[in-house]
């Protein structure tokens, strides 16, 4: 049988706190042992890459020569010299994130709520139908959407519009800068019913039905009032989880322009998002120091948005 180990209880305050932390770790050593596989994997694949990216963001590094420390020059160049980033990448990213993030989140809740109203015999089929696009991923993009928005007259959309006389000649939906961002938004909204959608559907099933009966006694008359006063406050944890997953999915969606067009850089930077800009500098120009600075900027932006979500959906005192 193992005996409890004791650490010195004398010394400066920070030493006492550190000893207290070690004491707690030692007392819970079995729990930490069971968590060890996850903690090791998390450190190897998340913490260390993030730490290395932060270090490289203060250097110039081409992947072959030893990195050269340059301080904050990468971040200064990002804000003052990077014309493409300020004129195309940043506006495109904000526009794309705002529409697909809020739109996808709203649609996830609406469809989850509508499916929740269905009889149990139909609920599973509709759930699978709405979740399937997120599982299909790149295969669906190549089979369905590229064929739909093909620029020749046999493309599904061009064929229908030509048939009804709505256009006079085939449109280059994926090559024309005027249409590319719209197509990207449509496809992303179609694939947005992922884990967040399932979390909301699960959250709806955890709402206490007695609250609805109590609400009707208190004067709630319509379904919208039930959603606002009972459903949403009762499933805040699931809505927070869904919001975080939506943010992550939106910010990593930069590959969609490459999947649709087959190009690393879209025409006139019309579909150029933050992830595309990072890929451009990392894998085409081999400026990994600058690409790391872009990654750090994206990480800070993601953190600020998630802090806003935590503040928005945090359980307040008295709830």
C-alpha positions as CSV (number, residue, x, y, z in Angstrom):
1,X,0.0,0.0,0.0
2,X,1.4,3.4,-1.0
3,X,1.9,6.0,1.8
4,X,1.0,9.7,1.3
5,X,4.0,11.8,0.5
6,X,4.4,15.2,2.3
7,X,6.1,18.3,0.9
8,X,7.8,21.0,3.0
9,X,5.3,23.5,4.5
10,X,7.8,26.3,5.0
11,X,9.2,29.0,2.7
12,X,8.0,31.9,0.4
13,X,4.4,32.0,-0.6
14,X,4.9,30.8,-4.2
15,X,6.9,27.9,-2.8
16,X,4.1,27.0,-0.5
17,X,1.6,27.2,-3.3
18,X,3.8,25.0,-5.6
19,X,4.2,22.5,-2.8
20,X,0.4,22.5,-2.3
21,X,0.0,21.8,-6.0
22,X,2.5,19.0,-5.9
23,X,0.7,17.6,-2.8
24,X,-2.7,17.6,-4.6
25,X,-1.1,15.9,-7.6
26,X,0.4,13.2,-5.4
27,X,-2.9,12.6,-3.7
28,X,-4.7,12.3,-7.0
29,X,-1.9,10.3,-8.7
30,X,-4.2,7.5,-9.8
31,X,-6.4,9.9,-11.6
32,X,-3.4,11.6,-13.3
33,X,-2.1,8.1,-14.3
34,X,-5.4,7.3,-16.1
35,X,-5.3,10.7,-17.8
36,X,-1.7,10.3,-18.9
37,X,-2.4,8.9,-22.4
38,X,-4.7,11.9,-23.2
39,X,-2.4,14.5,-21.6
40,X,0.6,13.1,-23.6
41,X,-1.2,13.1,-26.9
42,X,-2.6,16.6,-26.2
43,X,0.8,17.9,-25.4
44,X,2.4,16.3,-28.5
45,X,-0.2,17.3,-31.0
46,X,-1.6,20.5,-29.6
47,X,0.5,22.3,-27.0
48,X,4.0,21.7,-28.5
49,X,2.9,22.7,-32.1
50,X,1.2,25.8,-30.8
51,X,4.3,26.7,-28.7
52,X,6.6,26.1,-31.7
53,X,4.3,28.3,-33.9
54,X,4.5,31.1,-31.4
55,X,8.3,30.9,-31.3
56,X,8.6,30.7,-35.1
57,X,6.3,33.8,-35.5
58,X,9.2,35.9,-34.2
59,X,11.7,34.5,-36.8
60,X,12.4,34.2,-40.5
61,X,12.4,30.6,-41.4
62,X,12.3,28.9,-44.8
63,X,12.4,25.3,-43.5
64,X,16.0,24.6,-44.5
65,X,18.2,27.2,-42.8
66,X,18.2,27.9,-39.0
67,X,15.5,30.4,-38.0
68,X,16.7,34.0,-37.5
69,X,15.1,36.0,-34.7
70,X,13.5,39.3,-35.9
71,X,11.2,40.3,-33.0
72,X,7.8,41.6,-33.9
73,X,8.6,42.4,-37.6
74,X,6.3,39.7,-38.9
75,X,3.3,41.1,-37.0
76,X,4.2,44.7,-38.0
77,X,4.5,43.6,-41.7
78,X,1.1,41.8,-41.3
79,X,-0.6,45.0,-40.3
80,X,1.3,47.5,-42.5
81,X,2.8,45.8,-45.5
82,X,0.6,42.8,-46.4
83,X,-1.7,44.3,-49.0
84,X,-3.4,41.0,-49.8
85,X,-4.2,40.4,-46.2
86,X,-5.7,43.8,-45.5
87,X,-7.6,44.2,-48.7
88,X,-8.8,40.6,-49.4
89,X,-8.1,38.1,-46.7
90,X,-9.4,40.0,-43.6
91,X,-12.6,41.3,-45.2
92,X,-13.3,37.9,-46.8
93,X,-12.7,36.1,-43.5
94,X,-15.0,38.4,-41.6
95,X,-17.7,38.2,-44.2
96,X,-17.5,34.4,-44.5
97,X,-17.4,33.9,-40.7
98,X,-20.2,36.2,-40.0
99,X,-22.6,34.7,-42.6
100,X,-21.7,31.0,-42.3
101,X,-21.0,31.2,-38.5
102,X,-24.2,32.9,-37.5
103,X,-26.3,31.5,-40.3
104,X,-25.1,27.9,-39.7
105,X,-25.6,28.3,-36.0
106,X,-29.2,29.6,-36.5
107,X,-30.0,27.0,-39.0
108,X,-28.7,24.2,-36.7
109,X,-31.0,25.4,-33.9
110,X,-34.0,25.8,-36.2
111,X,-33.7,22.4,-37.9
112,X,-32.9,20.7,-34.6
113,X,-36.0,22.3,-33.0
114,X,-38.2,21.3,-36.0
115,X,-36.9,17.7,-36.0
116,X,-37.5,17.5,-32.2
117,X,-41.2,18.2,-32.9
118,X,-41.5,15.2,-35.2
119,X,-42.8,11.7,-34.1
120,X,-40.0,9.4,-32.9
121,X,-40.4,7.1,-35.9
122,X,-39.4,9.9,-38.2
123,X,-36.9,11.8,-36.0
124,X,-34.0,9.4,-36.6
125,X,-34.4,9.5,-40.4
126,X,-34.4,13.3,-40.6
127,X,-31.5,13.5,-38.1
128,X,-29.4,11.3,-40.4
129,X,-30.5,13.2,-43.5
130,X,-29.3,16.5,-42.0
131,X,-26.1,15.2,-40.4
132,X,-25.0,13.2,-43.5
133,X,-23.6,16.2,-45.5
134,X,-21.1,16.9,-42.7
135,X,-19.9,13.3,-43.0
136,X,-19.6,13.4,-46.8
137,X,-17.1,16.2,-46.8
138,X,-14.8,16.5,-49.8
139,X,-16.4,13.6,-51.6
140,X,-19.8,15.4,-51.7
141,X,-18.0,18.6,-52.8
142,X,-16.5,16.9,-55.8
143,X,-19.5,14.8,-56.7
144,X,-22.4,17.2,-56.1
145,X,-21.3,20.8,-55.8
146,X,-18.6,20.9,-58.5
147,X,-21.0,19.2,-60.9
148,X,-23.8,21.6,-59.8
149,X,-21.7,24.8,-60.4
150,X,-19.7,23.5,-63.4
151,X,-19.1,26.3,-65.8
152,X,-20.2,24.5,-69.0
153,X,-23.7,24.1,-70.3
154,X,-24.0,20.5,-68.8
155,X,-23.5,21.8,-65.3
156,X,-26.7,21.3,-63.3
157,X,-27.3,25.0,-62.5
158,X,-26.3,26.3,-65.9
159,X,-28.5,23.6,-67.6
160,X,-31.6,24.6,-65.6
161,X,-31.1,28.3,-66.0
162,X,-30.5,27.9,-69.8
163,X,-33.5,25.6,-70.1
164,X,-35.8,28.3,-68.6
165,X,-34.1,31.2,-70.4
166,X,-32.9,32.9,-67.3
167,X,-29.3,33.2,-68.7
168,X,-28.1,33.4,-72.3
169,X,-24.8,31.7,-71.9
170,X,-23.2,29.4,-69.2
171,X,-21.8,31.2,-66.2
172,X,-18.4,30.4,-64.7
173,X,-19.7,30.0,-61.1
174,X,-16.4,28.8,-59.6
175,X,-14.0,30.9,-61.7
176,X,-15.9,34.2,-61.7
177,X,-14.8,36.3,-58.6
178,X,-18.4,37.7,-58.5
179,X,-19.9,34.4,-57.7
180,X,-17.2,32.3,-55.9
181,X,-17.8,33.7,-52.3
182,X,-21.6,33.1,-52.7
183,X,-21.0,29.5,-53.8
184,X,-18.6,29.0,-50.8
185,X,-21.2,30.3,-48.4
186,X,-24.0,28.1,-49.8
187,X,-21.8,25.0,-49.7
188,X,-20.6,25.7,-46.1
189,X,-24.1,26.3,-44.9
190,X,-25.1,22.9,-46.4
191,X,-22.3,21.1,-44.6
192,X,-22.8,23.1,-41.3
193,X,-25.2,20.5,-39.7
194,X,-22.4,18.7,-37.9
195,X,-21.6,18.0,-34.3
196,X,-23.2,21.3,-33.2
197,X,-26.5,20.3,-34.8
198,X,-26.4,17.0,-32.9
199,X,-25.5,18.8,-29.6
200,X,-28.6,21.1,-30.0
201,X,-30.8,18.1,-30.8
202,X,-29.5,16.4,-27.7
203,X,-30.0,19.5,-25.6
204,X,-33.6,19.8,-26.7
205,X,-34.3,16.3,-25.4
206,X,-33.0,17.2,-22.0
207,X,-35.4,20.1,-21.4
208,X,-37.8,19.3,-18.6
209,X,-41.3,19.1,-20.1
210,X,-42.8,20.2,-16.8
211,X,-41.3,23.6,-17.5
212,X,-43.6,24.0,-20.6
213,X,-46.7,23.2,-18.5
214,X,-45.6,25.7,-15.8
215,X,-45.0,28.3,-18.6
216,X,-48.5,27.9,-20.0
217,X,-49.9,28.4,-16.5
218,X,-47.8,31.6,-16.2
219,X,-49.2,33.0,-19.5
220,X,-46.9,31.7,-22.2
221,X,-49.1,31.2,-25.3
222,X,-47.1,30.6,-28.4
223,X,-44.3,28.3,-29.4
224,X,-41.9,31.2,-30.0
225,X,-42.4,32.3,-26.4
226,X,-41.7,28.8,-25.2
227,X,-38.4,28.8,-27.2
228,X,-37.3,32.2,-25.9
229,X,-38.3,31.8,-22.2
230,X,-37.8,28.1,-21.6
231,X,-36.0,26.2,-24.4
232,X,-33.0,28.4,-24.9
233,X,-32.3,29.1,-21.2
234,X,-32.6,25.4,-20.5
235,X,-30.0,24.3,-23.0
236,X,-27.3,26.9,-22.7
237,X,-24.5,24.3,-22.2
238,X,-25.4,22.6,-25.5
239,X,-25.7,25.9,-27.3
240,X,-22.3,27.0,-26.0
241,X,-20.7,23.7,-27.2
242,X,-22.5,24.2,-30.6
243,X,-21.2,27.8,-30.8
244,X,-17.6,26.7,-30.2
245,X,-17.9,23.9,-32.8
246,X,-19.4,26.3,-35.3
247,X,-16.5,28.8,-34.8
248,X,-13.9,26.1,-35.2
249,X,-15.6,24.8,-38.3
250,X,-16.0,28.2,-39.8
251,X,-12.4,29.2,-39.2
252,X,-10.9,26.0,-40.7
253,X,-13.2,26.2,-43.7
254,X,-10.5,27.9,-45.9
255,X,-9.9,24.6,-47.8
256,X,-13.4,24.8,-49.3
257,X,-12.2,27.3,-52.0
258,X,-9.4,25.0,-53.0
259,X,-11.7,22.0,-53.1
260,X,-14.2,23.8,-55.3
261,X,-11.8,25.5,-57.7
262,X,-8.8,23.2,-57.5
263,X,-6.6,26.3,-57.1
264,X,-4.5,27.2,-54.1
265,X,-5.1,30.9,-54.9
266,X,-8.6,31.7,-56.1
267,X,-9.2,34.2,-59.0
268,X,-8.6,37.8,-57.8
269,X,-8.4,36.5,-54.2
270,X,-12.2,36.4,-54.2
271,X,-12.3,33.3,-52.0
272,X,-9.1,33.9,-50.1
273,X,-9.6,33.3,-46.4
274,X,-7.2,33.3,-43.5
275,X,-6.4,29.6,-43.9
276,X,-5.6,30.1,-47.6
277,X,-3.2,32.9,-46.7
278,X,-1.4,30.7,-44.2
279,X,-1.1,27.9,-46.7
280,X,0.1,30.4,-49.3
281,X,3.1,31.5,-47.2
282,X,3.8,28.1,-45.6
283,X,3.6,25.7,-48.5
284,X,4.1,27.9,-51.7
285,X,6.5,30.6,-50.6
286,X,8.1,28.7,-47.7
287,X,8.0,31.7,-45.4
288,X,7.2,29.7,-42.3
289,X,8.0,32.5,-39.9
290,X,5.4,34.8,-41.4
291,X,2.9,31.9,-41.8
292,X,3.4,31.2,-38.1
293,X,2.6,34.9,-37.3
294,X,-0.6,34.5,-39.3
295,X,-1.5,31.3,-37.4
296,X,-0.9,33.2,-34.1
297,X,-3.2,36.0,-35.3
298,X,-5.9,33.4,-36.2
299,X,-5.5,31.7,-32.8
300,X,-5.9,35.0,-31.0
301,X,-9.0,35.9,-33.1
302,X,-10.5,32.4,-32.3
303,X,-9.8,32.8,-28.6
304,X,-11.5,36.3,-28.5
305,X,-14.6,35.0,-30.3
306,X,-14.8,32.0,-28.0
307,X,-14.5,34.2,-24.9
308,X,-17.4,36.2,-26.3
309,X,-19.4,33.0,-26.6
310,X,-18.6,31.9,-23.1
311,X,-19.7,35.3,-21.8
312,X,-22.9,35.1,-23.8
313,X,-23.9,31.6,-22.8
314,X,-22.5,31.6,-19.3
315,X,-25.0,30.6,-16.6
316,X,-25.7,33.7,-14.6
317,X,-26.4,33.9,-10.9
318,X,-30.0,32.9,-10.1
319,X,-30.5,30.8,-13.3
